């Protein structure tokens, strides 16, 4: 039996040579990049060292940190890093972290089609990626199509139809992994939903998607211009959207504070004003910012609806501030609080009932409404102070009643 072995003939087995050659090529690339960009030499050097030592967990973290810092990007340097370094070891990395890297690298391609192809090529390795990383990349591909696709009418309509269908199907997958999945996947999904509804509406769908987006997205991960755009659009959607009467939800998040010190600060003031149902403050804000207000089609075109919403919120706050045992409210008091003519109050009350904001009985003869329930809301600090005050009054009444019963009981026992 003749054994043909390069080792027995004094040669070297190509299979044994390959790891060394691959290592050398990878290190040559790292050294070339470090020499070309001296200011990044330390970062590239760290990547090379961790690669040489096969410390894959640490290398994953180092790569994520390097790519997450946009100041490290030099033209197509991130693409080069992928082709000459990451692609050689991607199977050894945490696959979700690798998917995040792909999302960052994809931003370096100048042509939309190249971006799409990059995502699609990566998604061919679904079995290795796993469910979480695959879902994340599929959503990023859809987001790229939504933001980068050609603006032709027919092409755009096809893209929007694809996104609409995907939002429904992907929602099932996202919900199925609720509590088991990295927040970045939820964040990507709601970013897609937010971008879609910003383009096609309606504003209330945008608002709800944006609320979920900020729930899963760290504020420090948003660029300042992204945070400002999100805060502006959320404010406009909250004010102009149908069925949105709980502004405490957005005011409880840090996103509204982004408006402070910007030309759009008045939108934050308007949100707080609506949350309190303050008609006088609304008129003051409007007078000071009329030009900016009228420059927003979402508000200018729905001005009458916006005023109606404010009147409804003023009524809701009035009910909330009224003790539950005193909620037989006269039309005159409602007119005074909402700044509406007396003959419009009955319509306002009926409108509140039809929207499910309050439950009660309307007495047209006596001109009163007996309110039995008001829609629960997220309270701001001022509303919480009012609630604490009411709880204090209730506690005093309970204490007084308890003492009265004790005294009466003692008298009965004594007799």
C-alpha positions as CSV (number, residue, x, y, z in Angstrom):
1,X,0.0,0.0,0.0
2,X,1.4,3.3,-1.1
3,X,0.6,6.3,1.1
4,X,0.8,9.6,-0.8
5,X,1.4,12.2,1.9
6,X,3.2,15.5,1.5
7,X,4.4,15.1,5.0
8,X,6.1,11.8,4.3
9,X,7.7,13.3,1.2
10,X,9.2,16.1,3.3
11,X,6.5,18.6,2.1
12,X,3.9,20.5,4.1
13,X,0.2,19.7,4.2
14,X,-1.8,22.6,2.6
15,X,-4.5,22.0,5.3
16,X,-2.0,22.8,7.9
17,X,-0.6,25.7,6.0
18,X,-4.1,27.4,5.6
19,X,-4.6,28.6,9.2
20,X,-1.2,30.3,9.2
21,X,-1.8,31.9,5.8
22,X,-5.2,33.1,6.8
23,X,-3.8,34.5,10.1
24,X,-1.1,36.3,8.2
25,X,-3.5,37.9,5.7
26,X,-5.8,39.1,8.4
27,X,-2.9,40.6,10.4
28,X,-1.5,42.2,7.2
29,X,-4.9,43.9,6.8
30,X,-4.9,45.1,10.4
31,X,-1.4,46.4,10.1
32,X,-2.2,48.2,6.8
33,X,-5.2,49.9,8.3
34,X,-3.3,50.9,11.4
35,X,-0.6,52.5,9.2
36,X,-3.1,54.2,7.0
37,X,-5.0,55.7,10.0
38,X,-2.5,56.3,12.8
39,X,-5.2,57.9,15.0
40,X,-7.0,54.5,14.9
41,X,-3.9,52.3,15.3
42,X,-4.7,51.5,18.9
43,X,-8.2,50.3,18.0
44,X,-7.0,48.2,15.1
45,X,-4.1,46.8,17.2
46,X,-6.6,45.6,19.9
47,X,-8.6,43.8,17.2
48,X,-5.5,42.1,15.9
49,X,-4.3,41.0,19.3
50,X,-7.7,39.5,20.3
51,X,-7.9,37.8,17.0
52,X,-4.4,36.3,17.4
53,X,-5.3,35.0,20.9
54,X,-8.6,33.7,19.7
55,X,-10.5,35.5,22.4
56,X,-13.8,35.6,20.5
57,X,-16.0,36.9,23.3
58,X,-13.7,39.8,23.9
59,X,-13.2,40.4,20.2
60,X,-17.0,40.5,19.7
61,X,-17.2,43.3,22.3
62,X,-14.2,45.2,20.9
63,X,-15.6,45.0,17.3
64,X,-19.0,46.2,18.5
65,X,-17.4,49.2,20.4
66,X,-15.2,50.0,17.4
67,X,-18.0,50.0,14.9
68,X,-20.5,51.8,17.2
69,X,-18.1,54.8,17.2
70,X,-18.9,56.6,14.0
71,X,-15.7,58.7,14.3
72,X,-13.8,55.5,13.4
73,X,-15.4,55.3,10.0
74,X,-13.2,56.4,7.1
75,X,-15.0,56.2,3.8
76,X,-15.6,52.5,3.1
77,X,-13.3,51.4,5.9
78,X,-16.0,49.5,7.7
79,X,-16.8,47.6,4.6
80,X,-13.1,46.7,4.2
81,X,-13.0,45.6,7.8
82,X,-15.9,43.3,7.2
83,X,-14.5,41.8,3.9
84,X,-10.9,41.3,5.2
85,X,-11.5,40.6,8.9
86,X,-15.0,40.1,10.2
87,X,-16.1,37.7,7.4
88,X,-13.2,35.4,8.3
89,X,-14.5,34.9,11.9
90,X,-18.2,35.8,11.8
91,X,-19.2,32.2,12.8
92,X,-17.2,32.5,16.0
93,X,-18.9,35.7,17.1
94,X,-22.1,36.1,19.1
95,X,-24.6,36.1,16.2
96,X,-26.9,38.9,17.4
97,X,-23.9,41.1,18.0
98,X,-22.7,40.2,14.5
99,X,-26.1,41.2,13.1
100,X,-25.8,44.6,14.8
101,X,-22.4,45.0,13.2
102,X,-23.9,44.2,9.8
103,X,-26.5,46.9,10.4
104,X,-23.8,49.5,11.1
105,X,-21.6,48.4,8.2
106,X,-24.5,48.5,5.7
107,X,-24.7,52.3,6.2
108,X,-21.3,52.6,4.4
109,X,-22.6,51.5,1.0
110,X,-23.2,54.5,-1.3
111,X,-25.8,52.7,-3.4
112,X,-29.1,51.4,-2.0
113,X,-28.9,48.2,-4.1
114,X,-25.6,47.3,-2.6
115,X,-27.1,47.8,0.9
116,X,-30.0,45.5,0.1
117,X,-27.6,42.8,-1.4
118,X,-25.4,43.0,1.7
119,X,-28.3,42.2,4.0
120,X,-29.7,39.5,1.7
121,X,-26.3,37.8,1.4
122,X,-25.9,37.7,5.2
123,X,-29.5,36.4,5.6
124,X,-28.5,33.4,3.4
125,X,-26.9,32.0,6.6
126,X,-30.1,31.9,8.6
127,X,-29.3,28.5,10.2
128,X,-26.2,29.8,11.7
129,X,-27.6,33.2,12.6
130,X,-30.5,31.8,14.6
131,X,-34.0,33.2,15.1
132,X,-33.2,36.4,16.9
133,X,-30.4,37.6,14.6
134,X,-32.3,36.6,11.5
135,X,-35.4,38.5,12.6
136,X,-33.3,41.6,13.4
137,X,-31.6,41.6,10.0
138,X,-34.9,41.0,8.2
139,X,-36.3,44.1,9.9
140,X,-33.2,46.1,9.1
141,X,-33.5,45.1,5.4
142,X,-37.1,46.3,5.4
143,X,-36.1,49.5,7.1
144,X,-33.4,50.1,4.4
145,X,-35.9,49.5,1.7
146,X,-38.3,52.0,3.3
147,X,-35.7,54.7,3.7
148,X,-33.5,54.1,0.6
149,X,-35.7,52.7,-2.1
150,X,-36.3,54.5,-5.4
151,X,-39.0,57.3,-5.2
152,X,-40.9,56.2,-8.3
153,X,-44.7,56.1,-7.7
154,X,-45.2,52.4,-8.6
155,X,-42.0,51.2,-6.9
156,X,-42.9,53.2,-3.8
157,X,-46.3,51.7,-3.6
158,X,-44.9,48.2,-3.9
159,X,-42.4,48.9,-1.2
160,X,-45.1,50.3,1.2
161,X,-47.3,47.3,0.5
162,X,-44.4,45.0,1.4
163,X,-43.7,46.9,4.6
164,X,-47.3,46.9,5.6
165,X,-47.6,43.2,5.2
166,X,-44.3,42.6,7.0
167,X,-45.3,44.7,10.0
168,X,-48.2,42.4,10.5
169,X,-46.3,39.1,10.1
170,X,-43.2,40.3,12.0
171,X,-45.4,41.5,14.9
172,X,-46.4,37.9,15.5
173,X,-42.8,36.8,15.7
174,X,-41.8,39.8,17.9
175,X,-44.7,39.1,20.3
176,X,-43.9,35.4,20.4
177,X,-40.4,36.2,21.7
178,X,-41.6,38.9,24.2
179,X,-39.4,38.8,27.2
180,X,-37.0,36.4,25.6
181,X,-35.5,38.7,23.0
182,X,-32.9,41.4,23.1
183,X,-34.5,44.9,23.2
184,X,-32.7,45.9,20.0
185,X,-35.0,43.6,18.0
186,X,-38.1,45.3,19.4
187,X,-36.5,48.7,18.8
188,X,-35.8,47.8,15.2
189,X,-39.4,46.6,14.7
190,X,-40.9,49.8,16.2
191,X,-38.5,52.0,14.2
192,X,-39.8,50.3,11.1
193,X,-43.4,50.8,12.2
194,X,-42.7,54.5,13.2
195,X,-41.1,55.3,9.8
196,X,-43.9,53.6,7.9
197,X,-46.7,55.4,9.8
198,X,-44.9,58.7,9.5
199,X,-45.2,58.4,5.7
200,X,-48.6,56.8,5.4
201,X,-50.3,57.7,8.7
202,X,-52.5,57.9,10.6
203,X,-50.9,60.0,13.3
204,X,-52.3,57.9,16.2
205,X,-50.7,54.8,14.7
206,X,-47.4,56.7,14.5
207,X,-47.7,57.9,18.1
208,X,-48.4,54.4,19.5
209,X,-45.4,53.0,17.5
210,X,-43.2,55.8,18.6
211,X,-44.1,55.2,22.3
212,X,-43.0,51.6,22.0
213,X,-39.9,52.7,20.1
214,X,-38.7,54.9,23.0
215,X,-39.6,52.1,25.5
216,X,-37.1,49.8,23.8
217,X,-34.5,52.3,22.7
218,X,-31.9,53.9,25.1
219,X,-32.0,57.7,24.6
220,X,-28.3,57.9,24.4
221,X,-28.3,55.6,21.4
222,X,-30.2,58.3,19.4
223,X,-28.3,61.0,17.6
224,X,-29.4,64.5,18.7
225,X,-31.1,65.2,15.3
226,X,-32.9,61.8,15.5
227,X,-34.1,62.5,19.1
228,X,-35.3,66.0,18.1
229,X,-37.2,64.8,15.0
230,X,-38.8,62.0,17.1
231,X,-39.9,64.4,19.9
232,X,-41.3,66.8,17.3
233,X,-43.2,64.2,15.4
234,X,-44.5,62.5,18.5
235,X,-45.8,65.9,19.8
236,X,-47.6,66.7,16.6
237,X,-49.1,63.2,16.4
238,X,-50.3,63.4,20.0
239,X,-52.0,66.7,19.4
240,X,-53.6,65.8,16.1
241,X,-54.2,62.1,16.4
242,X,-57.7,60.6,16.9
243,X,-58.4,58.8,20.2
244,X,-55.3,60.2,21.9
245,X,-56.2,61.7,25.3
246,X,-53.5,60.3,27.6
247,X,-50.6,62.7,27.1
248,X,-49.1,61.6,30.5
249,X,-47.7,58.6,28.6
250,X,-45.3,60.7,26.5
251,X,-44.7,63.3,29.2
252,X,-43.5,60.5,31.5
253,X,-40.6,59.7,29.0
254,X,-37.4,61.8,28.6
255,X,-38.1,62.4,24.9
256,X,-40.1,65.6,25.4
257,X,-37.2,67.3,27.3
258,X,-35.3,67.1,24.0
259,X,-37.5,70.0,22.7
260,X,-36.2,72.3,25.4
261,X,-33.8,75.0,24.1
262,X,-34.9,74.3,20.4
263,X,-37.2,76.3,18.1
264,X,-39.8,73.6,18.8
265,X,-39.9,74.0,22.5
266,X,-43.4,75.4,22.3
267,X,-44.6,71.9,21.3
268,X,-43.5,70.6,24.7
269,X,-45.4,73.5,26.4
270,X,-48.4,72.6,24.3
271,X,-48.3,68.9,25.4
272,X,-48.2,69.9,29.1
273,X,-51.0,72.5,28.5
274,X,-53.2,69.8,26.9
275,X,-52.5,67.3,29.6
276,X,-53.8,69.8,32.1
277,X,-56.7,70.9,29.9
278,X,-55.6,74.5,30.4
279,X,-57.6,76.7,27.9
280,X,-56.0,80.0,28.9
281,X,-52.5,78.6,28.6
282,X,-53.3,77.3,25.1
283,X,-54.4,80.7,23.9
284,X,-51.2,82.2,25.4
285,X,-48.9,79.6,23.7
286,X,-50.8,80.0,20.4
287,X,-50.5,83.8,20.5
288,X,-46.7,83.6,21.1
289,X,-46.1,80.9,18.5
290,X,-48.8,81.5,15.9
291,X,-46.4,81.5,12.9
292,X,-44.8,78.2,14.0
293,X,-48.2,76.7,14.8
294,X,-49.6,77.5,11.4
295,X,-46.4,76.2,9.7
296,X,-47.4,72.7,10.9
297,X,-50.0,71.2,8.6
298,X,-50.9,68.5,11.1
299,X,-52.1,71.3,13.5
300,X,-53.2,74.0,11.0
301,X,-55.4,71.7,9.0
302,X,-57.0,70.2,12.1
303,X,-57.2,73.3,14.2
304,X,-60.9,72.8,15.0
305,X,-60.2,69.2,16.0
306,X,-57.3,70.3,18.2
307,X,-59.5,72.8,20.0
308,X,-62.2,70.1,20.5
309,X,-59.6,67.8,22.0
310,X,-58.4,70.5,24.4
311,X,-62.0,71.1,25.5
312,X,-62.5,67.4,26.1
313,X,-59.3,67.2,28.2
314,X,-60.3,70.3,30.1
315,X,-63.6,68.5,31.0
316,X,-61.8,65.3,31.9
317,X,-59.5,67.1,34.2
318,X,-62.4,69.0,35.8
319,X,-64.1,65.6,36.6
320,X,-60.8,64.2,37.9
321,X,-60.3,67.1,40.3
322,X,-63.9,66.8,41.6
323,X,-64.4,64.4,44.5
324,X,-66.2,61.2,43.4
325,X,-69.1,61.9,45.8
326,X,-69.6,65.4,44.3
327,X,-69.6,64.6,40.6
328,X,-73.0,66.0,39.8
329,X,-71.6,68.8,37.7
330,X,-73.6,71.7,36.3
331,X,-73.4,72.8,32.6
332,X,-72.5,76.3,33.8
333,X,-69.5,75.0,35.7
334,X,-68.4,73.0,32.7
335,X,-68.8,76.0,30.4
336,X,-66.7,78.1,32.8
337,X,-63.9,75.5,32.9
338,X,-63.8,74.7,29.2
339,X,-64.4,78.3,28.0
340,X,-67.3,77.0,25.8
341,X,-70.7,78.7,25.3
342,X,-73.3,77.2,27.5
343,X,-75.2,75.9,24.5
344,X,-72.2,73.8,23.5
345,X,-71.8,72.0,26.8
346,X,-74.4,69.3,26.2
347,X,-72.6,68.4,22.9
348,X,-69.3,68.2,24.7
349,X,-70.6,65.9,27.4
350,X,-72.2,63.6,24.8
351,X,-69.0,63.6,22.8
352,X,-67.0,62.6,25.9
353,X,-69.4,59.7,26.5
354,X,-69.3,58.5,22.9
355,X,-65.5,58.5,23.0
356,X,-65.5,56.5,26.2
357,X,-63.8,59.2,28.2
358,X,-66.5,59.4,30.9
359,X,-69.6,57.4,31.9
360,X,-72.6,59.0,33.5
361,X,-76.1,60.3,33.1
362,X,-77.1,63.5,31.4
363,X,-79.9,65.5,32.8
364,X,-80.9,68.0,30.2
365,X,-83.8,69.4,32.2
366,X,-81.7,70.4,35.3
367,X,-78.6,71.1,33.1
368,X,-76.3,68.7,35.0
369,X,-74.3,65.5,34.3
370,X,-73.9,62.8,36.9
371,X,-70.4,61.4,36.2
372,X,-69.8,57.8,37.4
373,X,-66.5,57.1,35.9
374,X,-63.6,58.9,34.1
375,X,-61.0,57.2,31.9
376,X,-57.8,56.4,33.8
377,X,-54.8,58.4,32.8
378,X,-51.1,58.6,33.5
379,X,-50.7,61.5,35.9
380,X,-48.0,64.2,35.9
381,X,-46.5,65.6,39.0
382,X,-49.1,68.3,39.5
383,X,-51.9,65.9,39.0
384,X,-50.3,63.5,41.5
385,X,-50.1,66.3,44.1
386,X,-53.8,66.9,43.6
387,X,-54.5,63.2,44.1
388,X,-52.4,63.1,47.2
389,X,-54.4,66.1,48.6
390,X,-57.6,64.2,47.9
391,X,-56.3,61.1,49.5
392,X,-55.4,63.2,52.6
393,X,-58.9,64.5,52.8
394,X,-60.4,61.0,52.4
395,X,-58.1,59.7,55.1
396,X,-59.2,62.5,57.5
397,X,-62.9,61.6,56.8
398,X,-62.2,57.9,57.4
399,X,-60.5,58.7,60.7
400,X,-63.3,61.0,61.8
401,X,-65.9,58.3,60.9
402,X,-63.9,55.7,62.7
403,X,-63.8,57.8,65.9
404,X,-67.5,58.5,65.7
405,X,-68.3,54.8,65.4
406,X,-66.0,54.0,68.4
407,X,-67.7,56.7,70.5
408,X,-71.2,55.4,69.5
409,X,-70.2,51.8,70.2
410,X,-69.0,52.7,73.7
411,X,-72.2,54.5,74.5
412,X,-74.3,51.5,73.3
413,X,-72.2,49.1,75.4
414,X,-72.4,51.4,78.4
415,X,-76.2,51.5,78.2
